Amino acid sequence: MGPRGWSGRWLRNAVSRAPRVRLPRTRAGQRRLVRVVVAGCVVALLPSTWMYVVTADRLRTTADVPRTEVAIVFGAGLWNGEPSPYLAHRLDAAAELYRAGRIKVVLVTGDNSREDYDEPDAMRAYLTRHGVPDRRVVSDYAGFDTWDSCVRAKKIFGVDRAVLISQGFHIRRAVALCQAAGVTSYGVGVAAKHDVTWYYGGTREIFAAGKAALDAVFTPDPHFLGREEPGVRRALEGAG
């Protein structure tokens, strides 16, 4: 028997040995199955529903977001040491808000878990090239995920109120988590090309909503908390 015939026979045997899903035969059993499926769908959708309720009146544009001292920009990856296109769009929005006088300081939060990968410094360099003075940019090097960034903004940098900047598929989760962390937040969702990254990000948010809800309920400490840093306070004092 050749390789192709052997593999076909193996596949048929594997299928025949696989457990078969048997649907209930009685009406009562079928009704119970429907209830279980519906209940599962409701539970799965609860985190996303929570995010939409919490952020219903918190989303704005760069033109109408309330004037706020601090903006928080979340990291979104680097390409050859430079901000990815998605991250660049976020930073462009922050620079626009600064030039319009709607914010005074930008807190850039991202991943610097290894020496050869430094999101915050790349974000700072991009902002200074686009008109934001270096002294108005504060770096958080331990923003390993959205919850960590929000908690550290509150506990480490003393931010009580902020404009959050991210893509539309992420901004609701960012606002909901920062609200849960004690930061009164408004979100600016920047436009993004509907490419593979956009679809991946949107799909990822469906699953990330569950973790976000758990973070909001149990409020775990971030991966790295550390001690308080005066960077935001000093930047604001210099902006007065």
KAUR-V356042 format. One record per residue. RES is the residue in one small letter. SS is DSSP state (alpha for helix, beta for strand, coil for the rest). PSI is psi as a letter, one per 20 degrees, with the letter a starting at -180 (none if undefined). Layout:
BEGIN
res=RES ss=SS psi=PSI
res=RES ss=SS psi=PSI
END
This chain:
BEGIN
res=m ss=coil psi=p
res=g ss=coil psi=r
res=p ss=alpha psi=h
res=r ss=alpha psi=g
res=g ss=alpha psi=h
res=w ss=alpha psi=g
res=s ss=alpha psi=h
res=g ss=alpha psi=g
res=r ss=alpha psi=g
res=w ss=alpha psi=g
res=l ss=alpha psi=g
res=r ss=alpha psi=h
res=n ss=alpha psi=h
res=a ss=alpha psi=g
res=v ss=alpha psi=g
res=s ss=alpha psi=h
res=r ss=alpha psi=i
res=a ss=coil psi=q
res=p ss=coil psi=p
res=r ss=coil psi=p
res=v ss=coil psi=p
res=r ss=coil psi=p
res=l ss=coil psi=q
res=p ss=coil psi=q
res=r ss=coil psi=h
res=t ss=coil psi=q
res=r ss=alpha psi=h
res=a ss=alpha psi=g
res=g ss=alpha psi=h
res=q ss=alpha psi=h
res=r ss=alpha psi=g
res=r ss=alpha psi=g
res=l ss=alpha psi=g
res=v ss=alpha psi=g
res=r ss=alpha psi=g
res=v ss=alpha psi=g
res=v ss=alpha psi=g
res=v ss=alpha psi=g
res=a ss=alpha psi=g
res=g ss=alpha psi=g
res=c ss=alpha psi=g
res=v ss=alpha psi=g
res=v ss=alpha psi=g
res=a ss=alpha psi=h
res=l ss=alpha psi=i
res=l ss=alpha psi=g
res=p ss=alpha psi=g
res=s ss=alpha psi=h
res=t ss=alpha psi=g
res=w ss=alpha psi=g
res=m ss=alpha psi=g
res=y ss=alpha psi=h
res=v ss=alpha psi=g
res=v ss=alpha psi=h
res=t ss=coil psi=j
res=a ss=coil psi=g
res=d ss=coil psi=k
res=r ss=coil psi=j
res=l ss=beta psi=p
res=r ss=beta psi=a
res=t ss=coil psi=r
res=t ss=coil psi=h
res=a ss=coil psi=h
res=d ss=coil psi=j
res=v ss=coil psi=q
res=p ss=coil psi=q
res=r ss=coil psi=p
res=t ss=coil psi=q
res=e ss=coil psi=h
res=v ss=beta psi=p
res=a ss=beta psi=q
res=i ss=beta psi=p
res=v ss=beta psi=p
res=f ss=beta psi=q
res=g ss=coil psi=q
res=a ss=coil psi=k
res=g ss=coil psi=q
res=l ss=beta psi=q
res=w ss=beta psi=o
res=n ss=coil psi=l
res=g ss=coil psi=i
res=e ss=beta psi=q
res=p ss=beta psi=p
res=s ss=coil psi=r
res=p ss=alpha psi=h
res=y ss=alpha psi=g
res=l ss=alpha psi=h
res=a ss=alpha psi=h
res=h ss=alpha psi=h
res=r ss=alpha psi=g
res=l ss=alpha psi=h
res=d ss=alpha psi=g
res=a ss=alpha psi=h
res=a ss=alpha psi=g
res=a ss=alpha psi=h
res=e ss=alpha psi=g
res=l ss=alpha psi=h
res=y ss=alpha psi=g
res=r ss=alpha psi=h
res=a ss=coil psi=i
res=g ss=coil psi=j
res=r ss=coil psi=i
res=i ss=coil psi=r
res=k ss=coil psi=h
res=v ss=beta psi=q
res=v ss=beta psi=p
res=l ss=beta psi=o
res=v ss=beta psi=p
res=t ss=beta psi=p
res=g ss=coil psi=a
res=d ss=beta psi=p
res=n ss=coil psi=l
res=s ss=coil psi=i
res=r ss=beta psi=q
res=e ss=coil psi=h
res=d ss=coil psi=j
res=y ss=beta psi=o
res=d ss=coil psi=n
res=e ss=alpha psi=g
res=p ss=alpha psi=g
res=d ss=alpha psi=h
res=a ss=alpha psi=h
res=m ss=alpha psi=g
res=r ss=alpha psi=g
res=a ss=alpha psi=g
res=y ss=alpha psi=g
res=l ss=alpha psi=g
res=t ss=alpha psi=h
res=r ss=alpha psi=i
res=h ss=coil psi=k
res=g ss=coil psi=j
res=v ss=coil psi=o
res=p ss=coil psi=q
res=d ss=alpha psi=h
res=r ss=alpha psi=i
res=r ss=alpha psi=j
res=v ss=beta psi=p
res=v ss=beta psi=p
res=s ss=beta psi=p
res=d ss=beta psi=o
res=y ss=coil psi=j
res=a ss=beta psi=k
res=g ss=coil psi=m
res=f ss=coil psi=h
res=d ss=coil psi=r
res=t ss=alpha psi=g
res=w ss=alpha psi=g
res=d ss=alpha psi=g
res=s ss=alpha psi=g
res=c ss=alpha psi=g
res=v ss=alpha psi=g
res=r ss=alpha psi=h
res=a ss=alpha psi=g
res=k ss=alpha psi=g
res=k ss=alpha psi=h
res=i ss=coil psi=g
res=f ss=coil psi=i
res=g ss=coil psi=k
res=v ss=coil psi=p
res=d ss=coil psi=h
res=r ss=beta psi=p
res=a ss=beta psi=q
res=v ss=beta psi=p
res=l ss=beta psi=p
res=i ss=beta psi=p
res=s ss=beta psi=a
res=q ss=beta psi=r
res=g ss=alpha psi=h
res=f ss=alpha psi=i
res=h ss=alpha psi=h
res=i ss=alpha psi=h
res=r ss=alpha psi=g
res=r ss=alpha psi=g
res=a ss=alpha psi=g
res=v ss=alpha psi=g
res=a ss=alpha psi=g
res=l ss=alpha psi=h
res=c ss=alpha psi=h
res=q ss=alpha psi=g
res=a ss=alpha psi=h
res=a ss=coil psi=i
res=g ss=coil psi=j
res=v ss=coil psi=o
res=t ss=beta psi=o
res=s ss=beta psi=q
res=y ss=beta psi=q
res=g ss=beta psi=p
res=v ss=beta psi=o
res=g ss=beta psi=o
res=v ss=beta psi=q
res=a ss=coil psi=q
res=a ss=coil psi=q
res=k ss=coil psi=p
res=h ss=coil psi=m
res=d ss=coil psi=a
res=v ss=alpha psi=g
res=t ss=alpha psi=g
res=w ss=alpha psi=g
res=y ss=alpha psi=h
res=y ss=alpha psi=g
res=g ss=alpha psi=g
res=g ss=alpha psi=g
res=t ss=alpha psi=g
res=r ss=alpha psi=h
res=e ss=alpha psi=h
res=i ss=alpha psi=g
res=f ss=alpha psi=h
res=a ss=alpha psi=h
res=a ss=alpha psi=h
res=g ss=alpha psi=g
res=k ss=alpha psi=h
res=a ss=alpha psi=g
res=a ss=alpha psi=g
res=l ss=alpha psi=g
res=d ss=alpha psi=g
res=a ss=alpha psi=h
res=v ss=alpha psi=g
res=f ss=alpha psi=i
res=t ss=coil psi=m
res=p ss=coil psi=q
res=d ss=coil psi=q
res=p ss=coil psi=r
res=h ss=coil psi=h
res=f ss=coil psi=p
res=l ss=coil psi=f
res=g ss=coil psi=a
res=r ss=coil psi=r
res=e ss=coil psi=q
res=e ss=coil psi=p
res=p ss=coil psi=j
res=g ss=alpha psi=g
res=v ss=alpha psi=g
res=r ss=alpha psi=g
res=r ss=alpha psi=h
res=a ss=alpha psi=h
res=l ss=alpha psi=h
res=e ss=alpha psi=h
res=g ss=alpha psi=i
res=a ss=alpha psi=i
res=g ss=coil psi=none
END
